[in-house]
Amino acid sequence: MLTMEKGYIVTDDNMKTNIDGVFAAGDVRVKSLRQVVTAAADGAIAAVQAEKYIESLD
């Protein structure tokens, strides 16, 4: 089960959740700013980290 805090998903700085291979980005995760620019940055980080995760499975 995902770790939640006040209705938001807890992630590390690489958008990784407590579940292997599950990433969260944008306004669904715990963070101090809820702006389009930070959500877009989160998405970029999550995409790169997800790709690295998938590559590590090979």
C-alpha angles and dihedrals in degrees: 000000000000117000108244133191120192090337096311130107116251114229138166123240089278092056091250117148127207088269117081111249095010118115131180129199141177127010095349092071133072109267140132100240125053102193134131092244093054091045090052091049090049089052092052092050092046092050093052092046092047090052090051090049093051091047090052090059092065 
